[in-house]
Amino acid sequence: MEGKIGSERRHLQRFSVKAVALVQTASPGTHRVFELCTQDISSGGAFFPMEVPLPTGEKIKITLFLSFSALERISDFPSTAKIITEGQVLRSTKQGMAVEFDRHYEMSPVAL
């Protein structure tokens, strides 16, 4: 599986996007919530800077908030979307943690 993840990562374009996220631990017996900001993001995952990252393999639930401020100027649609998915920590470093997203997600507009 690790070989597949490594090769997938090279095929997905990363974007330097600062998106606010709520990251919740999903392991049995623990419930911690972190308010984080992505350093970069792709369709397959994101990197979250943190002083004390979660351990590799930790299962998590992620709620991302993406802002599309340009939409406010051209439409009446909400300019923020909420994306809820699950995933796991692929790598932890001194700088933060790399997270892989599940392929299943829920996306909805957020009215501010």
Backbone as CSV, one residue per row, in Angstrom:
resi,resn,N_x,N_y,N_z,CA_x,CA_y,CA_z,C_x,C_y,C_z
1,MET,0.820,-1.186,0.000,0.000,0.000,0.000,0.869,1.256,0.000
2,GLU,1.979,1.245,0.711,2.793,2.439,0.796,3.362,2.822,-0.564
3,GLY,3.733,1.854,-1.371,4.226,2.164,-2.706,3.162,2.858,-3.540
4,LYS,1.929,2.400,-3.406,0.825,2.996,-4.150,0.606,4.441,-3.721
5,ILE,0.615,4.692,-2.437,0.408,6.047,-1.926,1.517,6.958,-2.425
6,GLY,2.751,6.507,-2.364,3.870,7.321,-2.818,3.758,7.669,-4.296
7,SER,3.366,6.698,-5.119,3.251,6.980,-6.545,2.032,7.843,-6.823
8,GLU,0.927,7.670,-6.094,-0.246,8.523,-6.266,0.097,9.970,-5.938
9,ARG,0.847,10.172,-4.881,1.178,11.516,-4.426,1.889,12.297,-5.531
10,ARG,2.729,11.638,-6.295,3.457,12.313,-7.362,2.541,12.724,-8.506
11,HIS,1.393,12.076,-8.659,0.488,12.374,-9.767,-0.553,13.425,-9.416
12,LEU,-0.684,13.801,-8.175,-1.693,14.770,-7.775,-1.077,16.147,-7.609
13,GLN,-1.672,17.121,-8.261,-1.158,18.485,-8.162,-1.485,19.068,-6.797
14,ARG,-0.480,19.673,-6.172,-0.670,20.312,-4.871,-0.840,21.811,-5.068
15,PHE,-1.656,22.408,-4.201,-1.905,23.833,-4.239,-1.543,24.432,-2.891
16,SER,-0.870,25.564,-2.900,-0.523,26.264,-1.657,-1.746,27.050,-1.195
17,VAL,-2.651,26.350,-0.541,-3.908,26.938,-0.089,-3.965,26.872,1.430
18,LYS,-4.288,27.990,2.036,-4.463,28.042,3.486,-5.957,27.894,3.777
19,ALA,-6.400,26.679,4.002,-7.801,26.390,4.320,-7.909,26.039,5.796
20,VAL,-8.894,26.614,6.468,-9.146,26.297,7.872,-9.764,24.905,7.939
21,ALA,-9.346,24.135,8.932,-9.853,22.771,9.077,-10.020,22.418,10.546
22,LEU,-11.050,21.642,10.827,-11.200,21.003,12.129,-10.788,19.556,11.931
23,VAL,-9.830,19.106,12.705,-9.333,17.736,12.612,-9.626,17.053,13.938
24,GLN,-10.393,15.956,13.870,-10.779,15.210,15.077,-10.154,13.830,15.034
25,THR,-9.614,13.400,16.160,-9.103,12.034,16.226,-10.289,11.085,16.198
26,ALA,-10.100,9.949,15.554,-11.191,8.984,15.401,-10.877,7.651,16.056
27,SER,-9.751,7.568,16.751,-9.394,6.319,17.414,-10.313,6.068,18.601
28,PRO,-10.676,4.811,18.855,-11.530,4.497,19.997,-10.907,4.977,21.309
29,GLY,-11.716,5.582,22.157,-11.255,6.007,23.477,-10.606,7.379,23.511
30,THR,-10.406,7.982,22.354,-9.841,9.337,22.344,-10.730,10.241,21.523
31,HIS,-10.853,11.466,21.957,-11.588,12.458,21.173,-10.909,13.806,21.386
32,ARG,-10.082,14.156,20.430,-9.416,15.452,20.463,-9.760,16.183,19.178
33,VAL,-9.932,17.495,19.299,-10.252,18.323,18.145,-9.191,19.413,18.031
34,PHE,-8.687,19.599,16.810,-7.665,20.604,16.544,-8.185,21.553,15.476
35,GLU,-8.021,22.840,15.681,-8.307,23.816,14.629,-6.980,24.116,13.952
36,LEU,-6.873,23.718,12.683,-5.617,23.821,11.955,-5.829,24.572,10.647
37,CYS,-4.747,24.820,9.960,-4.779,25.478,8.660,-3.865,24.688,7.735
38,THR,-4.325,24.386,6.546,-3.493,23.633,5.608,-2.327,24.490,5.120
39,GLN,-1.221,23.832,4.846,-0.086,24.497,4.191,-0.212,24.324,2.690
40,ASP,-0.568,23.089,2.297,-0.874,22.799,0.903,-1.902,21.681,0.883
41,ILE,-2.565,21.550,-0.272,-3.662,20.601,-0.378,-3.719,20.061,-1.804
42,SER,-4.180,18.820,-1.934,-4.440,18.211,-3.233,-5.757,17.456,-3.100
43,SER,-6.188,16.831,-4.176,-7.431,16.063,-4.090,-7.265,14.819,-3.225
44,GLY,-6.022,14.419,-2.955,-5.779,13.208,-2.173,-5.368,13.428,-0.739
45,GLY,-5.063,14.694,-0.361,-4.631,14.920,1.007,-4.154,16.344,1.229
46,ALA,-3.570,16.565,2.396,-3.103,17.904,2.765,-1.964,17.782,3.764
47,PHE,-1.222,18.885,3.900,-0.204,18.976,4.929,-0.655,20.024,5.933
48,PHE,-0.630,19.639,7.221,-1.039,20.520,8.310,0.162,20.814,9.205
49,PRO,0.649,22.061,9.230,1.708,22.395,10.181,1.179,22.282,11.618
50,MET,1.924,21.637,12.495,1.578,21.514,13.922,2.856,21.315,14.707
51,GLU,2.868,21.825,15.918,4.041,21.637,16.782,4.173,20.196,17.243
52,VAL,3.051,19.574,17.591,3.052,18.172,18.026,2.055,17.419,17.140
53,PRO,2.526,16.912,15.996,1.609,16.231,15.073,1.113,14.902,15.627
54,LEU,-0.008,14.467,15.087,-0.552,13.166,15.462,0.344,12.064,14.908
55,PRO,0.312,10.894,15.501,1.193,9.809,15.040,0.769,9.235,13.682
56,THR,1.734,8.727,12.958,1.480,8.068,11.681,0.474,6.939,11.896
57,GLY,-0.502,6.848,10.984,-1.527,5.812,11.082,-2.781,6.242,11.826
58,GLU,-2.739,7.372,12.527,-3.904,7.856,13.288,-5.066,8.118,12.335
59,LYS,-6.234,7.566,12.651,-7.454,7.801,11.883,-8.059,9.123,12.343
60,ILE,-8.514,9.928,11.377,-9.049,11.243,11.707,-10.287,11.566,10.877
61,LYS,-11.072,12.508,11.383,-12.194,13.093,10.653,-11.803,14.535,10.374
62,ILE,-12.012,14.989,9.143,-11.558,16.310,8.726,-12.740,17.108,8.199
63,THR,-12.889,18.330,8.674,-13.860,19.273,8.135,-13.073,20.464,7.608
64,LEU,-13.051,20.611,6.292,-12.328,21.705,5.634,-13.304,22.812,5.255
65,PHE,-12.867,24.050,5.389,-13.662,25.197,4.976,-12.899,25.913,3.871
66,LEU,-13.458,25.910,2.658,-12.820,26.548,1.520,-13.590,27.801,1.143
67,SER,-12.863,28.885,0.968,-13.475,30.164,0.638,-13.272,30.472,-0.836
68,PHE,-14.340,30.918,-1.473,-14.309,31.305,-2.877,-14.786,32.743,-2.974
69,SER,-13.985,33.683,-2.506,-14.413,35.079,-2.405,-14.783,35.682,-3.756
70,ALA,-14.234,35.186,-4.839,-14.583,35.723,-6.154,-16.053,35.484,-6.479
71,LEU,-16.655,34.434,-5.928,-18.068,34.150,-6.186,-18.985,35.231,-5.640
72,GLU,-18.589,35.880,-4.550,-19.431,36.919,-3.961,-19.699,38.049,-4.942
73,ARG,-18.742,38.333,-5.799,-18.878,39.451,-6.739,-19.778,39.118,-7.914
74,ILE,-19.937,37.820,-8.236,-20.670,37.476,-9.458,-21.967,36.701,-9.233
75,SER,-22.265,36.340,-7.986,-23.473,35.542,-7.766,-23.993,35.707,-6.348
76,ASP,-25.157,35.139,-6.115,-25.752,35.136,-4.778,-25.435,33.853,-4.021
77,PHE,-24.615,32.988,-4.586,-24.273,31.727,-3.941,-23.339,31.964,-2.762
78,PRO,-23.434,31.130,-1.729,-22.483,31.242,-0.608,-21.056,31.107,-1.117
79,SER,-20.147,31.861,-0.533,-18.761,31.867,-1.005,-17.856,30.923,-0.219
80,THR,-18.431,30.139,0.687,-17.649,29.182,1.466,-18.291,27.803,1.366
81,ALA,-17.452,26.796,1.203,-17.928,25.414,1.158,-17.301,24.635,2.308
82,LYS,-18.072,23.705,2.838,-17.592,22.823,3.902,-17.472,21.427,3.303
83,ILE,-16.296,20.819,3.484,-16.053,19.463,2.995,-15.724,18.593,4.199
84,ILE,-16.495,17.523,4.365,-16.274,16.594,5.478,-15.816,15.266,4.903
85,THR,-14.706,14.765,5.433,-14.180,13.478,5.003,-13.434,12.841,6.171
86,GLU,-12.981,11.644,5.963,-12.131,10.978,6.936,-10.796,10.705,6.269
87,GLY,-9.840,10.290,7.057,-8.525,9.996,6.505,-7.611,9.442,7.562
88,GLN,-6.326,9.503,7.256,-5.335,9.042,8.223,-4.035,9.805,8.028
89,VAL,-3.252,9.832,9.088,-1.950,10.498,9.048,-0.964,9.565,8.333
90,LEU,-0.385,10.070,7.242,0.593,9.280,6.487,2.002,9.463,7.014
91,ARG,2.298,10.701,7.448,3.665,11.010,7.865,3.628,12.140,8.882
92,SER,4.414,12.001,9.942,4.563,13.055,10.950,6.016,13.499,10.963
93,THR,6.217,14.819,10.948,7.563,15.386,10.992,7.583,16.495,12.040
94,LYS,8.732,17.091,12.227,8.836,18.216,13.158,8.022,19.416,12.678
95,GLN,7.763,19.478,11.372,7.015,20.598,10.807,5.500,20.392,10.840
96,GLY,5.041,19.147,10.934,3.603,18.892,10.933,3.284,17.488,10.465
97,MET,2.087,17.344,9.860,1.665,16.007,9.438,1.046,16.033,8.045
98,ALA,1.352,14.991,7.288,0.756,14.778,5.970,-0.416,13.830,6.158
99,VAL,-1.558,14.208,5.601,-2.793,13.458,5.789,-3.331,13.003,4.435
100,GLU,-3.769,11.755,4.378,-4.422,11.224,3.185,-5.927,11.259,3.408
101,PHE,-6.676,11.803,2.425,-8.140,11.847,2.502,-8.727,10.538,1.999
102,ASP,-9.865,10.131,2.588,-10.663,9.048,2.011,-11.265,9.552,0.711
103,ARG,-11.680,8.654,-0.121,-12.299,9.046,-1.392,-13.757,9.479,-1.208
104,HIS,-14.357,9.156,-0.090,-15.751,9.525,0.169,-15.776,10.819,0.965
105,TYR,-16.594,11.756,0.522,-16.693,13.028,1.210,-18.090,13.604,1.062
106,GLU,-18.389,14.585,1.862,-19.654,15.296,1.824,-19.309,16.774,1.684
107,MET,-19.943,17.450,0.716,-19.650,18.859,0.477,-20.943,19.646,0.516
108,SER,-20.929,20.793,1.220,-22.119,21.625,1.295,-21.729,23.091,1.402
109,PRO,-22.614,23.988,0.938,-22.317,25.417,1.065,-22.484,25.863,2.526
110,VAL,-21.773,26.909,2.884,-21.873,27.469,4.222,-22.343,28.907,4.071
111,ALA,-23.492,29.212,4.612,-24.009,30.577,4.578,-23.440,31.329,5.764
112,LEU,-22.804,32.458,5.493,-22.197,33.255,6.555,-23.084,34.425,6.936
